[in-house]
Amino acid sequence: MKCKVKKSKISGQIVCPANKSYTHRAIFLASLAGNNSKVENILHSADTVATIEACKKFGAEMEIEDAVIIVKNSIKFDKIVPEINAENSGTTIRIASGIASLFSEEITLTGDSSLQKRPMQPLLDALSSIGAQCSTTDGKPPIKIKGKIFGGDVKIPGNFSSQFISALLISAPLTEKGINLIIEGNLVSKPYLDATIATMRKFGVTVQTLIPYKRYNISPQIYKKATFTVPIDFSSLALLLSATVLNGDEITIKGSIGNLPQGDEVFIDILEQLGVTIVINDEEIKIKSPEKLTGGKFDLSNSPDLLPPLAILALKSSAPIEIVNVKHARLKETDRIAIISRELVKLGIKIQEKDDGLILESSENLKGAELNSENDHRLFMSFCIAGMYLGDCIVTDPESVNVSFPNFLEEMNRLGAKIKVN
């Protein structure tokens, strides 16, 4: 499927979706705690449904009504588990792998064709070092894991994905010895690790930080009943803010920011550096964009999901936008650096692709084009927003939005966008 996108102006109010990362973590931890633990304001999306289904296969019993999940009984570690299919969700398969290592019987974990290209070997090596038996043909899904892990000292590289570390942290308190975790090299996406630790704390488990982002100790503990309210998603908010900067006229974005750590919150600072005025009240955000943005250099090492919404702002910038230290964006649903470079140049943007980022510069020859999002939800939404700015664009794979923002097209059109699915 494809979308035809015409030049558009949007106005009105829109509610920002709930946070996908916190929804994943809270559902997993509520499933480990059981005892009627509750997760409120969940994001309903393809990725989070994959986590719900994984927890059910692990034996958790839950009730779901609207945006609330109540986990009545926790995961059963003596259960024979059928294959876990994480579909397109990297967070699901990585945290589920850690939980699978607590089972005595072998569990197979797999996903769709995109997920089967994403690396798992560093996590499997770490789990193997503390007692799991892991197998895979090329370090990618499908994988087989047989526990139980017993805990102890474990090392893992930090430069691939913070999801590996989150998987180890979440499983650690349920091991016999606990885990002394050593992160080797520079950790990418640090705030996602902070998010995991904050969510664990809500469910009664303490992580001892010995050296931030380097060494952690997690003693044997039990997850306790809790009620967790998911905040808005700054990754989705970044897309809404970019849409407003490029195409907005009196847009109000509604939603409670909360006080839980989110790395993508830095997008507010990035926009201010670009010359955008932002007003944040209790539960709403308004912005005023200048005629032209100022450009600048931005380090996205801790917030790789901001790459697409930031890259498209080059369309309105009077100076280059340079994005650095985001090599791990090549290991997302797609190689986002390569695809952004390949596709946005069609719009007339001058692009230098680097190993760890991009330099993007507007030109006098901006024009519409057909953009292939490669079934990547964040690329699809960003390309649509760019299309709204230029007009005469076609963007592929609208169904990809089900991963994180299922009603994106409906909401954009409600605000005045001219996007038609063919």
C-alpha positions in Angstrom: 0.0 0.0 0.0 1.0 3.6 -0.5 -0.1 7.1 0.6 -0.6 10.1 -1.6 0.4 13.2 0.4 -0.6 16.7 -0.7 0.7 20.0 0.7 -1.1 20.6 3.9 -1.6 22.9 6.9 -2.7 21.4 10.2 -4.4 23.0 13.2 -6.3 22.0 16.3 -5.7 19.7 19.3 -4.1 16.2 19.3 -3.5 13.8 22.1 0.1 12.3 22.2 0.1 8.5 22.4 1.3 6.7 25.5 4.9 5.7 25.7 5.8 2.4 23.9 9.0 1.7 25.9 7.3 2.1 29.3 4.3 0.1 28.1 6.6 -2.8 27.2 8.5 -2.7 30.5 5.4 -2.2 32.7 3.6 -5.2 31.1 6.6 -7.5 31.5 7.1 -6.4 35.2 3.4 -6.6 36.1 3.5 -10.1 34.6 6.4 -11.0 36.8 4.7 -9.5 39.9 1.1 -10.7 39.3 -1.2 -10.3 42.3 -3.5 -8.0 40.4 -0.8 -5.6 39.3 -2.2 -2.9 37.1 -0.8 -1.0 34.1 -2.8 2.1 33.2 -2.7 4.2 30.0 -1.1 1.5 27.9 -0.3 2.1 24.3 -2.2 -0.3 22.1 0.0 -1.1 19.1 1.4 -4.1 17.2 4.6 -4.0 19.3 2.9 -3.9 22.7 0.4 -6.6 21.6 3.5 -8.8 20.9 4.6 -8.2 24.5 1.1 -9.0 25.9 1.0 -12.2 23.9 4.5 -13.2 25.0 3.6 -12.7 28.7 0.4 -14.8 28.2 2.5 -17.6 26.7 4.8 -17.4 29.7 1.7 -18.2 31.8 0.6 -14.7 33.0 -3.1 -14.3 33.3 -4.5 -10.9 32.6 -7.6 -8.8 31.9 -7.5 -6.0 29.4 -10.1 -3.3 29.3 -9.5 -0.2 27.2 -6.1 1.2 28.2 -5.8 -0.8 31.4 -4.2 -4.2 32.0 -4.6 -6.1 35.3 -2.3 -9.1 35.7 -4.1 -11.5 38.0 -1.5 -14.2 38.1 2.2 -14.0 37.3 4.4 -15.8 34.8 4.7 -19.5 35.6 8.3 -20.7 35.3 7.4 -24.4 35.3 5.2 -24.0 32.3 5.9 -25.6 28.9 6.0 -22.5 26.6 5.1 -22.6 22.9 7.1 -20.5 20.5 7.3 -16.8 21.4 6.7 -14.7 18.3 7.7 -11.1 18.9 6.6 -10.0 15.4 8.4 -6.7 14.7 9.3 -5.8 18.3 13.0 -5.7 19.3 12.1 -4.8 22.9 9.7 -7.8 23.1 12.2 -10.4 21.9 15.1 -9.1 24.0 13.3 -8.8 27.3 11.4 -12.0 26.6 14.8 -13.7 26.0 16.0 -12.7 29.5 12.8 -14.1 31.0 13.0 -17.3 28.9 16.4 -17.9 30.5 14.6 -18.4 33.9 12.7 -21.4 32.5 14.1 -25.0 32.7 12.6 -26.1 29.4 13.9 -24.8 26.0 12.0 -21.9 24.5 12.1 -20.7 20.9 11.8 -17.0 20.2 11.4 -15.6 16.7 9.8 -12.6 14.8 9.0 -11.3 11.4 11.5 -10.9 8.5 12.7 -7.5 9.8 13.3 -8.8 13.4 15.1 -11.8 12.0 17.8 -9.3 10.8 18.4 -7.8 14.2 21.4 -8.8 16.3 20.9 -11.0 19.5 24.3 -12.6 19.9 25.7 -10.2 22.7 22.7 -11.0 24.9 22.9 -14.7 24.1 26.6 -14.7 25.0 25.8 -12.9 28.3 23.0 -15.4 29.2 25.3 -18.3 28.3 28.0 -17.1 30.7 25.6 -17.4 33.6 24.1 -20.8 32.9 21.7 -20.6 29.9 22.0 -22.8 26.8 21.5 -20.6 23.7 21.5 -21.5 20.1 21.1 -19.5 16.8 22.3 -20.0 13.3 23.8 -16.5 12.7 23.3 -14.5 16.0 19.8 -13.4 15.0 16.3 -14.8 15.5 15.0 -17.4 15.6 16.8 -18.4 18.8 16.5 -21.1 21.3 17.1 -20.6 25.0 17.2 -23.1 27.9 17.8 -22.1 31.5 17.9 -21.7 34.3 20.4 -18.9 34.6 22.0 -18.9 38.1 23.3 -15.4 38.2 26.8 -14.1 39.1 29.2 -11.9 37.2 28.2 -11.1 33.6 29.7 -8.8 31.0 28.0 -7.3 27.9 29.0 -4.7 25.3 27.1 -1.5 25.5 27.5 -0.3 21.9 24.8 -2.5 20.3 21.6 -1.9 22.2 20.5 -0.9 25.7 17.7 -3.5 25.3 20.3 -6.2 26.0 21.1 -4.6 29.4 17.4 -4.1 30.2 16.8 -7.8 29.6 19.5 -8.8 32.0 18.4 -6.3 34.6 14.8 -7.4 34.6 15.7 -11.1 34.9 18.5 -10.6 37.5 16.5 -10.4 40.7 14.9 -13.7 40.0 18.2 -15.6 39.8 19.6 -17.6 42.7 22.7 -15.3 43.1 21.5 -12.1 41.6 23.8 -10.4 39.0 26.8 -8.2 39.0 26.6 -6.5 35.6 29.6 -5.0 33.8 28.9 -3.0 30.7 31.9 -2.9 28.4 32.6 0.1 26.1 30.3 3.1 25.7 26.6 2.4 26.4 24.2 3.8 23.7 20.6 4.9 24.5 21.4 5.4 28.2 18.0 6.9 29.1 16.3 3.6 28.1 18.4 1.9 30.8 17.2 4.6 33.3 13.7 3.8 32.2 14.1 0.1 33.0 15.5 0.8 36.4 12.8 3.3 37.2 10.1 0.9 36.2 11.7 -1.9 38.2 11.7 0.4 41.3 7.9 0.9 40.8 7.5 -2.9 41.1 9.6 -3.1 44.3 13.0 -4.1 43.0 16.1 -2.0 43.7 19.1 -1.8 41.3 22.3 -0.8 42.9 24.3 1.6 40.7 28.0 1.1 41.3 29.3 3.1 38.3 26.6 4.8 36.2 26.2 3.0 32.8 29.1 0.7 33.7 28.5 -1.4 36.7 25.3 -2.5 38.5 24.4 -5.0 41.2 21.0 -6.6 41.4 20.5 -8.9 44.4 17.9 -11.7 44.5 14.5 -10.0 45.1 10.8 -10.5 44.3 8.7 -8.2 42.1 5.7 -6.8 44.1 2.2 -5.7 43.2 2.0 -2.2 41.8 -0.1 0.2 39.8 1.9 1.9 37.0 0.7 4.7 34.8 2.4 5.0 31.4 3.4 8.6 30.5 3.2 10.1 27.0 5.7 8.9 24.4 8.4 11.5 23.6 9.3 9.5 20.5 5.8 10.0 19.1 5.7 13.6 20.5 8.9 14.4 18.5 7.0 13.4 15.3 4.0 15.6 16.3 6.4 18.5 17.1 8.1 18.1 13.7 4.7 18.1 12.0 3.8 21.3 13.8 7.1 23.0 13.0 6.8 22.2 9.3 3.0 22.4 8.8 1.3 23.6 12.0 -0.9 26.5 12.6 -2.1 26.8 16.2 -1.5 23.2 17.2 -2.0 22.1 20.9 -0.5 18.7 21.9 -2.2 17.2 24.9 -0.8 14.7 27.3 0.8 14.3 30.7 4.6 14.4 30.5 5.1 12.8 34.0 8.4 12.6 35.8 9.8 9.3 34.5 13.1 9.5 32.5 12.8 9.6 28.7 15.8 10.2 26.5 13.7 11.6 23.6 12.7 14.5 25.8 15.9 16.2 24.5 13.9 17.0 21.3 12.5 20.0 23.2 16.1 21.3 23.6 16.9 20.5 20.0 13.9 22.5 18.7 14.8 25.5 20.9 18.3 25.4 19.5 16.8 25.4 16.1 14.9 28.6 17.0 11.5 27.2 17.9 9.6 28.7 20.9 8.0 26.1 23.1 5.5 26.6 25.9 4.8 23.6 28.2 1.9 23.7 30.7 0.5 21.0 33.0 -0.8 18.7 30.3 -0.3 20.5 27.0 2.4 21.8 24.7 2.3 24.6 22.2 5.1 25.8 19.9 5.8 28.7 17.6 8.1 28.1 14.6 10.2 30.7 12.9 10.1 31.2 9.1 13.4 29.3 8.9 15.2 27.1 11.4 18.8 27.9 12.3 20.5 24.5 11.8 23.1 23.0 14.1 25.0 19.9 15.2 23.1 17.3 17.3 24.4 14.2 19.2 21.7 11.5 19.2 23.7 8.8 20.9 21.1 8.5 23.7 18.1 9.1 21.5 18.3 7.3 18.1 14.6 7.4 17.5 14.9 11.1 17.0 16.8 10.7 13.8 13.8 10.6 11.4 11.9 13.6 12.9 15.0 15.7 13.2 16.3 14.8 9.7 13.1 16.1 7.9 13.5 19.5 9.6 16.3 20.2 7.2 13.6 21.1 4.7 13.0 24.3 6.6 16.5 25.1 7.9 18.6 27.9 6.6 21.8 26.1 7.7 22.8 22.4 7.7 21.6 20.0 10.3 24.3 17.6 11.3 23.4 14.5 13.3 26.2 12.5 14.9 26.9 9.5 17.1 23.9 7.5 16.0 25.5 4.5 14.3 23.1 2.2 16.3 20.2 3.6 14.2 21.5 1.3 11.5 20.4 -1.6 13.7 16.8 -0.5 14.2 13.8 -1.9 12.2 15.9 -0.8 9.2 19.2 0.9 8.5 17.6 4.3 9.1 20.7 6.3 8.3 21.0 4.7 4.8 17.3 4.9 4.0 17.0 8.6 5.1 20.0 9.4 3.0 18.6 7.5 0.0 15.1 8.9 0.2 15.3 12.5 1.4 17.8 13.3 -1.4 14.9 12.7 -3.8 13.2 15.8 -2.2 16.2 18.0 -3.1 17.9 17.9 0.2 21.7 17.8 0.0 22.9 14.9 2.2 26.3 13.6 3.3 25.9 10.1 4.8 28.5 9.2 7.4 29.1 6.0 9.3 27.5 7.4 12.4 25.2 10.1 11.1 24.1 12.5 8.5 24.6 16.1 7.3 21.5 17.5 5.7 21.2 20.8 3.9 18.1 22.3 2.2 18.4 23.6 -1.4 16.6 25.8 -3.9 15.2 22.7 -5.7 12.9 21.1 -3.1 10.2 19.0 -4.7 7.8 16.1 -4.1 8.8 12.5 -4.8 7.9 8.9 -4.0 9.5 7.8 -0.7 10.0 4.2 0.3 9.8 3.8 4.1 10.8 0.1 3.9 7.9 -0.7 6.3 9.6 1.3 9.1 6.9 3.1 11.2 9.1 6.1 12.2 10.3 6.6 8.6 6.8 6.4 7.2 5.5 9.0 9.6 8.4 11.3 9.1 8.2 11.0 5.3 4.5 11.8 5.5 5.2 14.9 7.5 7.8 15.9 4.9 5.2 15.3 2.2 2.8 17.5 3.9 5.4 20.3 3.7 6.2 19.9 0.0 3.2 18.3 -1.5 3.1 15.8 -4.4 4.6 13.0 -2.4 3.9 9.3 -2.3 5.0 7.3 0.8 5.0 3.5 1.0 3.8 1.2 3.8 1.2 3.0 5.7 0.3 -0.1 7.7 3.6 0.2 9.5 2.1 2.8 11.9 0.4 0.0 13.8 3.8 -0.6 15.5 3.7 2.7 17.6 1.0 5.2 16.5 -1.9 3.2 15.0 -4.2 6.2 14.4 -1.5 8.5 13.0 -3.1 9.0 9.6 -6.6 9.5 11.0 -5.3 12.1 13.5 -3.2 14.0 10.9 -6.2 14.1 8.5 -8.5 15.2 11.3 -6.1 18.2 11.8 -6.2 19.1 8.2 -3.6 17.0 6.5 -4.3 15.7 3.0 -3.1 12.1 3.1 -5.0 9.4 1.1 -4.2 5.7 1.3 -4.3 4.0 -2.1 
